[in-house]
Amino acid sequence: MSGEFDQLKGRVKQAAGDLTDDKDMKREGQKDELAGKTKDKVDKVADKVREGVDALRDKADDKA
C-alpha cells in the first residue's frame, strides 16, 4: 500500500514540477515514483517467499 502511495505522490510532484517549471520538484517526483515501484516489487517477492516457506512447513507437518 505504501508503494502505491509513493507512486501517486511522485506523479503529483512531477506534474507540479512540470506546471511550475521546477526541475528539482520533477526529479524528486521521479525518485518517489521509482521508490514506490521498488517497494511494490519487494513486497511481491516477500509474499512469494512467505508462500514458499508456508508450503515447506505444511509439507514437513504432513510427514511428521
NUVEXVEX-831773 format. One line per field, with one value per atom (N, C-alpha, C, O, CB): residue number from 0; atom name; z, y, x. Coordinates in pm, 1 decimal, padded with zeros to 6 digits, always signed. Glycine has a CB too. Layout:
BEGIN
markol [NUM_...]
finu [CA_...]
Z [Z_...]
Y [Y_...]
X [X_...]
//
This chain:
BEGIN
markol [0_0_0_0_0_1_1_1_1_1_2_2_2_2_2_3_3_3_3_3_4_4_4_4_4_5_5_5_5_5_6_6_6_6_6_7_7_7_7_7_8_8_8_8_8_9_9_9_9_9_10_10_10_10_10_11_11_11_11_11_12_12_12_12_12_13_13_13_13_13_14_14_14_14_14_15_15_15_15_15_16_16_16_16_16_17_17_17_17_17_18_18_18_18_18_19_19_19_19_19_20_20_20_20_20_21_21_21_21_21_22_22_22_22_22_23_23_23_23_23_24_24_24_24_24_25_25_25_25_25_26_26_26_26_26_27_27_27_27_27_28_28_28_28_28_29_29_29_29_29_30_30_30_30_30_31_31_31_31_31_32_32_32_32_32_33_33_33_33_33_34_34_34_34_34_35_35_35_35_35_36_36_36_36_36_37_37_37_37_37_38_38_38_38_38_39_39_39_39_39_40_40_40_40_40_41_41_41_41_41_42_42_42_42_42_43_43_43_43_43_44_44_44_44_44_45_45_45_45_45_46_46_46_46_46_47_47_47_47_47_48_48_48_48_48_49_49_49_49_49_50_50_50_50_50_51_51_51_51_51_52_52_52_52_52_53_53_53_53_53_54_54_54_54_54_55_55_55_55_55_56_56_56_56_56_57_57_57_57_57_58_58_58_58_58_59_59_59_59_59_60_60_60_60_60_61_61_61_61_61_62_62_62_62_62_63_63_63_63_63]
finu [N_CA_C_O_CB_N_CA_C_O_CB_N_CA_C_O_CB_N_CA_C_O_CB_N_CA_C_O_CB_N_CA_C_O_CB_N_CA_C_O_CB_N_CA_C_O_CB_N_CA_C_O_CB_N_CA_C_O_CB_N_CA_C_O_CB_N_CA_C_O_CB_N_CA_C_O_CB_N_CA_C_O_CB_N_CA_C_O_CB_N_CA_C_O_CB_N_CA_C_O_CB_N_CA_C_O_CB_N_CA_C_O_CB_N_CA_C_O_CB_N_CA_C_O_CB_N_CA_C_O_CB_N_CA_C_O_CB_N_CA_C_O_CB_N_CA_C_O_CB_N_CA_C_O_CB_N_CA_C_O_CB_N_CA_C_O_CB_N_CA_C_O_CB_N_CA_C_O_CB_N_CA_C_O_CB_N_CA_C_O_CB_N_CA_C_O_CB_N_CA_C_O_CB_N_CA_C_O_CB_N_CA_C_O_CB_N_CA_C_O_CB_N_CA_C_O_CB_N_CA_C_O_CB_N_CA_C_O_CB_N_CA_C_O_CB_N_CA_C_O_CB_N_CA_C_O_CB_N_CA_C_O_CB_N_CA_C_O_CB_N_CA_C_O_CB_N_CA_C_O_CB_N_CA_C_O_CB_N_CA_C_O_CB_N_CA_C_O_CB_N_CA_C_O_CB_N_CA_C_O_CB_N_CA_C_O_CB_N_CA_C_O_CB_N_CA_C_O_CB_N_CA_C_O_CB_N_CA_C_O_CB_N_CA_C_O_CB_N_CA_C_O_CB_N_CA_C_O_CB_N_CA_C_O_CB_N_CA_C_O_CB_N_CA_C_O_CB_N_CA_C_O_CB]
Z [+00000.0_+00000.0_+00000.0_-00071.0_+00119.6_+00078.1_+00081.0_-00053.4_-00091.1_+00194.6_-00124.5_-00257.4_-00353.3_-00432.1_-00313.2_-00345.9_-00431.5_-00395.3_-00483.2_-00419.3_-00264.7_-00220.8_-00271.3_-00318.6_-00067.7_-00261.3_-00308.6_-00459.0_-00506.8_-00274.6_-00532.9_-00676.8_-00707.8_-00793.0_-00744.0_-00638.5_-00659.7_-00621.3_-00694.6_-00578.1_-00506.3_-00460.1_-00563.7_-00591.8_-00322.2_-00619.2_-00720.1_-00845.6_-00902.0_-00755.2_-00889.6_-01009.9_-00986.1_-01074.8_-01052.4_-00866.3_-00833.2_-00833.5_-00888.1_-00694.9_-00772.2_-00769.5_-00910.3_-00941.8_-00682.4_-00994.2_-01131.3_-01205.8_-01278.7_-01205.2_-01187.3_-01252.6_-01201.4_-01279.0_-01229.5_-01070.7_-01013.3_-01066.8_-01096.2_-00858.5_-01078.9_-01133.8_-01277.8_-01318.8_-01124.0_-01355.1_-01493.6_-01500.5_-01579.0_-01566.2_-01417.8_-01419.6_-01377.3_-01432.2_-01329.0_-01280.4_-01226.7_-01287.0_-01251.5_-01075.8_-01377.5_-01440.1_-01334.8_-01344.9_-01523.9_-01233.5_-01123.7_-01147.0_-01118.3_-00983.2_-01198.8_-01233.5_-01109.9_-01115.2_-01309.1_-00998.8_-00875.3_-00825.3_-00782.6_-00766.1_-00830.8_-00788.0_-00878.6_-00831.2_-00789.5_-01007.4_-01102.5_-01074.8_-01075.0_-01248.7_-01051.1_-01022.5_-00892.7_-00884.3_-01013.4_-00792.0_-00665.1_-00685.4_-00625.8_-00562.0_-00769.3_-00800.5_-00870.0_-00842.2_-00887.0_-00960.3_-01028.8_-00929.3_-00939.2_-01138.4_-00833.5_-00731.0_-00644.2_-00613.2_-00643.2_-00605.1_-00523.2_-00597.5_-00540.4_-00482.5_-00725.0_-00804.0_-00815.5_-00800.9_-00945.4_-00841.3_-00851.5_-00718.2_-00714.8_-00896.4_-00608.4_-00476.1_-00451.7_-00396.5_-00365.8_-00492.1_-00476.5_-00557.8_-00509.4_-00516.4_-00680.4_-00765.3_-00704.4_-00705.7_-00909.0_-00651.4_-00588.9_-00466.4_-00447.6_-00549.4_-00382.8_-00264.5_-00304.5_-00241.1_-00183.6_-00409.2_-00454.1_-00499.2_-00468.0_-00568.1_-00571.9_-00618.6_-00502.7_-00500.6_-00716.4_-00406.6_-00289.2_-00211.2_-00166.1_-00197.8_-00195.7_-00124.8_-00195.9_-00130.7_-00112.2_-00328.4_-00404.6_-00385.1_-00367.7_-00554.9_-00388.0_-00368.3_-00226.8_-00207.5_-00393.6_-00128.3_+00010.3_+00026.5_+00097.8_+00105.9_-00038.9_-00033.5_-00092.7_-00037.6_-00108.3_-00204.6_-00267.2_-00175.5_-00164.2_-00403.0_-00110.4_-00018.4_+00097.7_+00136.2_+00034.9_+00153.4_+00263.9_+00219.7_+00293.8_+00316.1_+00098.8_+00047.4_+00036.7_+00070.8_-00090.6_-00011.0_-00023.9_+00111.8_+00127.8_-00097.2_+00208.2_+00343.2_+00402.7_+00463.8_+00434.9_+00385.6_+00436.4_+00371.7_+00438.5_+00412.5_+00241.7_+00172.4_+00225.5_+00242.3_+00021.3_+00251.6_+00306.7_+00448.1_+00483.7_+00308.9_+00527.3_+00662.1_+00655.3_+00730.6_+00740.7_+00565.1_+00551.4_+00509.7_+00558.2_+00449.2_+00419.1_+00372.7_+00487.2_+00501.9_+00255.3_+00567.6_+00681.3_+00786.1_+00845.8_+00744.0_+00809.2_+00905.3_+00859.8_+00941.4_+00924.3_+00728.9_+00675.9_+00696.0_+00717.4_+00525.9_+00689.3_+00703.3_+00850.1_+00881.1_+00636.3_+00938.7_+01081.2_+01146.2_+01265.5_+01154.8]
Y [-00119.1_+00000.0_+00126.0_+00221.5_-00000.5_+00128.1_+00248.7_+00269.9_+00383.1_+00240.1_+00161.3_+00173.5_+00246.8_+00330.2_+00036.7_+00215.0_+00283.0_+00430.8_+00516.3_+00217.0_+00460.8_+00599.5_+00676.6_+00789.5_+00607.0_+00615.7_+00681.5_+00707.0_+00811.1_+00596.5_+00611.9_+00631.3_+00748.6_+00832.1_+00503.3_+00753.7_+00863.1_+00996.6_+01094.9_+00839.5_+00999.2_+01121.0_+01166.4_+01285.6_+01097.7_+01071.0_+01102.9_+01161.4_+01257.4_+00979.7_+01104.3_+01156.8_+01298.3_+01383.2_+01064.6_+01323.4_+01457.1_+01557.6_+01667.3_+01456.5_+01518.5_+01607.8_+01634.7_+01746.5_+01547.9_+01531.6_+01550.7_+01648.2_+01735.1_+01416.5_+01633.3_+01723.9_+01866.3_+01961.8_+01677.2_+01879.8_+02012.5_+02072.4_+02191.7_+02005.3_+01989.6_+02036.3_+02081.4_+02180.4_+01927.6_+02007.4_+02047.3_+02180.9_+02268.6_+01939.8_+02195.1_+02317.1_+02440.5_+02549.2_+02300.8_+02422.7_+02536.4_+02546.8_+02636.1_+02525.1_+02456.3_+02450.9_+02435.0_+02494.4_+02577.7_+02352.9_+02326.1_+02188.7_+02085.7_+02332.6_+02188.9_+02063.2_+01979.0_+01856.2_+02091.8_+02045.0_+01970.7_+01896.6_+01781.5_+02066.0_+01962.4_+01900.4_+01781.8_+01676.3_+02003.7_+01799.9_+01691.5_+01573.1_+01458.3_+01740.6_+01600.4_+01494.1_+01421.5_+01299.1_+01552.4_+01498.3_+01439.1_+01348.0_+01240.7_+01549.2_+01391.6_+01309.2_+01179.7_+01074.3_+01386.6_+01187.7_+01067.1_+00969.2_+00848.2_+01103.0_+01022.7_+00936.8_+00871.7_+00752.9_+01017.5_+00950.5_+00895.8_+00785.8_+00681.6_+01007.1_+00810.0_+00709.8_+00581.5_+00471.7_+00765.0_+00595.2_+00477.8_+00403.8_+00280.8_+00519.3_+00479.1_+00415.7_+00336.3_+00226.3_+00521.2_+00390.8_+00320.4_+00192.3_+00089.2_+00410.1_+00198.3_+00078.3_-00027.7_-00146.7_+00113.4_+00017.1_-00075.8_-00141.8_-00262.8_-00002.6_-00062.4_-00118.2_-00224.3_-00329.5_-00007.0_-00197.4_-00294.3_-00424.4_-00532.9_-00235.5_-00413.8_-00534.1_-00613.4_-00736.2_-00497.1_-00544.0_-00610.8_-00681.6_-00794.7_-00508.5_-00615.6_-00676.6_-00803.1_-00902.3_-00576.4_-00800.1_-00918.5_-01034.5_-01149.0_-00884.6_-01004.9_-01109.2_-01166.0_-01287.4_-01053.0_-01078.2_-01123.7_-01213.7_-01313.9_-01003.4_-01178.6_-01262.2_-01400.6_-01501.5_-01194.3_-01404.9_-01534.1_-01618.6_-01739.7_-01512.5_-01554.5_-01627.7_-01683.6_-01799.2_-01535.3_-01601.2_-01648.6_-01766.3_-01863.3_-01534.6_-01757.7_-01869.0_-01996.3_-02105.0_-01833.2_-01982.5_-02097.9_-02157.6_-02279.6_-02059.3_-02072.7_-02120.8_-02190.8_-02296.9_-02003.3_-02133.1_-02196.1_-02331.7_-02426.6_-02105.6_-02341.0_-02467.3_-02572.6_-02688.9_-02448.9_-02531.1_-02625.8_-02670.2_-02787.0_-02561.9_-02577.6_-02613.8_-02712.3_-02809.6_-02488.3_-02686.7_-02777.1_-02916.7_-03017.9_-02721.5_-02919.2_-03047.3_-03121.4_-03242.6_-03026.1_-03048.2_-03107.6_-03156.4_-03262.2_-03005.4_-03080.7_-03120.8_-03248.5_-03333.8_-03007.2_-03260.2_-03379.4_-03504.6_-03613.5_-03360.7_-03489.9_-03604.0_-03640.3_-03752.4_-03573.8_-03547.4_-03572.1_-03655.3_-03684.0_-03443.4]
X [+00081.4_+00000.0_+00086.1_+00054.8_-00092.8_+00193.8_+00276.3_+00346.6_+00376.9_+00380.0_+00371.9_+00431.8_+00340.6_+00385.3_+00465.1_+00211.6_+00114.4_+00106.0_+00095.0_-00024.4_+00111.3_+00106.1_+00228.1_+00215.1_+00097.8_+00346.5_+00468.4_+00462.1_+00507.2_+00591.8_+00406.2_+00393.9_+00300.9_+00331.1_+00342.4_+00189.1_+00093.9_+00157.1_+00146.0_-00035.4_+00223.1_+00289.7_+00392.9_+00405.8_+00357.4_+00465.3_+00566.2_+00505.0_+00557.6_+00645.5_+00394.3_+00328.2_+00276.4_+00283.8_+00212.1_+00224.0_+00174.7_+00290.9_+00279.2_+00103.5_+00401.9_+00518.1_+00571.0_+00611.5_+00629.3_+00570.2_+00616.4_+00526.1_+00574.0_+00621.7_+00396.6_+00302.3_+00320.7_+00318.2_+00157.5_+00339.2_+00360.6_+00491.0_+00498.0_+00363.6_+00592.2_+00719.2_+00705.9_+00766.5_+00823.2_+00625.6_+00600.8_+00527.8_+00563.8_+00519.8_+00425.5_+00345.2_+00424.8_+00406.5_+00225.2_+00512.3_+00587.9_+00727.3_+00804.2_+00598.7_+00759.6_+00891.7_+01001.8_+01109.2_+00916.4_+00971.8_+01065.7_+01128.0_+01066.9_+00993.7_+01248.8_+01316.1_+01346.2_+01340.5_+01445.5_+01378.3_+01407.1_+01283.3_+01292.3_+01458.7_+01168.3_+01042.9_+01009.8_+00967.8_+00927.2_+01029.0_+01001.6_+01093.7_+01049.2_+01019.4_+01221.3_+01318.6_+01283.2_+01293.0_+01461.4_+01242.0_+01200.9_+01079.7_+01070.7_+01168.7_+00987.9_+00871.4_+00909.5_+00852.2_+00774.8_+01006.3_+01052.7_+01114.3_+01093.9_+01154.6_+01189.7_+01250.0_+01143.0_+01151.1_+01346.7_+01042.2_+00933.4_+00858.7_+00826.5_+00835.7_+00831.7_+00758.6_+00840.9_+00787.3_+00725.0_+00969.3_+01056.6_+01063.5_+01060.9_+01198.0_+01072.4_+01074.9_+00947.5_+00952.4_+01093.1_+00834.0_+00707.3_+00702.4_+00655.5_+00593.0_+00750.4_+00752.6_+00844.0_+00812.6_+00799.5_+00956.9_+01051.6_+00989.3_+01002.3_+01181.4_+00921.3_+00855.0_+00753.3_+00745.1_+00786.3_+00675.8_+00576.1_+00642.0_+00593.0_+00492.4_+00752.1_+00821.2_+00879.0_+00870.3_+00932.0_+00937.7_+00995.1_+00884.2_+00902.3_+01069.4_+00770.3_+00657.6_+00609.9_+00577.4_+00541.8_+00605.5_+00562.5_+00660.1_+00618.4_+00550.4_+00788.6_+00889.9_+00879.0_+00886.0_+01032.8_+00861.8_+00848.8_+00726.8_+00732.5_+00839.0_+00617.2_+00496.9_+00523.1_+00478.9_+00381.2_+00594.8_+00626.9_+00715.0_+00695.8_+00697.3_+00811.0_+00899.6_+00817.6_+00834.9_+01013.8_+00728.1_+00643.4_+00557.4_+00541.1_+00553.7_+00502.5_+00421.2_+00505.0_+00458.3_+00360.9_+00629.3_+00716.9_+00751.3_+00752.8_+00843.8_+00778.6_+00810.2_+00688.2_+00701.3_+00855.9_+00571.4_+00449.4_+00426.0_+00384.8_+00328.9_+00452.1_+00433.2_+00530.4_+00493.8_+00451.5_+00654.1_+00752.2_+00712.3_+00728.3_+00893.4_+00661.0_+00615.7_+00499.8_+00495.7_+00573.8_+00406.2_+00292.2_+00338.3_+00287.7_+00191.7_+00434.9_+00487.7_+00557.4_+00541.9_+00585.5_+00633.6_+00704.8_+00604.9_+00625.0_+00803.1_+00498.0_+00394.7_+00323.3_+00288.4_+00292.5_+00302.3_+00234.7_+00320.7_+00267.4_+00202.4_+00450.4_+00540.5_+00562.6_+00602.9_+00674.4_+00536.6_+00562.6_+00456.7_+00465.4_+00574.8]
//
